[in-house]
Amino acid sequence: MKKNQCSCGNEKCGESHICRKCFLASRNPRFVHGHNGASGKSPTYNSWDMMRQRCNNPKYSQYQDYGGRGIKVCERWAIFQNFLQDMGERPTGKTLDRKDTNGNYAPDNCQWATKQQQVRNTRRNVWIEYDGQRLILSDWAKKLGFTPPGLRYRYLAGLWP
């Protein structure tokens, strides 16, 4: 190790015995994971933070759809490093999704999903079982040659299945 080198390998700051990065990490534990610092929040950190806002902050615009109806974040995920260890980095083009939309945010109920996957996994979807198959209404419409609104009308009017 060089005389002007921090133990991490970076150059020390002035007369200090450590570099700027190590100094910041010692002052702010959130900086240690490298996902929230001077350059802003990483996509993974942002997903974690927004999950917590939805469930824990009554002033958050979508709180009523999450924390307001009892959706919680598991205790382990109160710490970002645990969330990162369980979920890994957020892949490009994907966001955090709960497999069971009525379940909590926890390792066994969460996945990284595309917008298209998430649209299919909402409480608003109407699931219909017919002829041994269970599909959402829009899939039935496509399969049967209807428009989704046309089939929805028939379904709600009791005309199908």
Buried (B, 14 or more C-beta within 10 A) or exposed (E): EEEEEBEEEEEBBEEEEBBBBBBBBEEEEEBBBEBBBEEEBBBBBBBBBBBBBBBBEEEBEEBEEBBEEEBBBBEEBEEBEBBBEBBEEBEEEBBBBBEEBEEBBBBEBBBBBEEEEBEBBEEEBBEBEEEEEEBBBBBBBEEEEBEBEEBBEBBEEEEBE
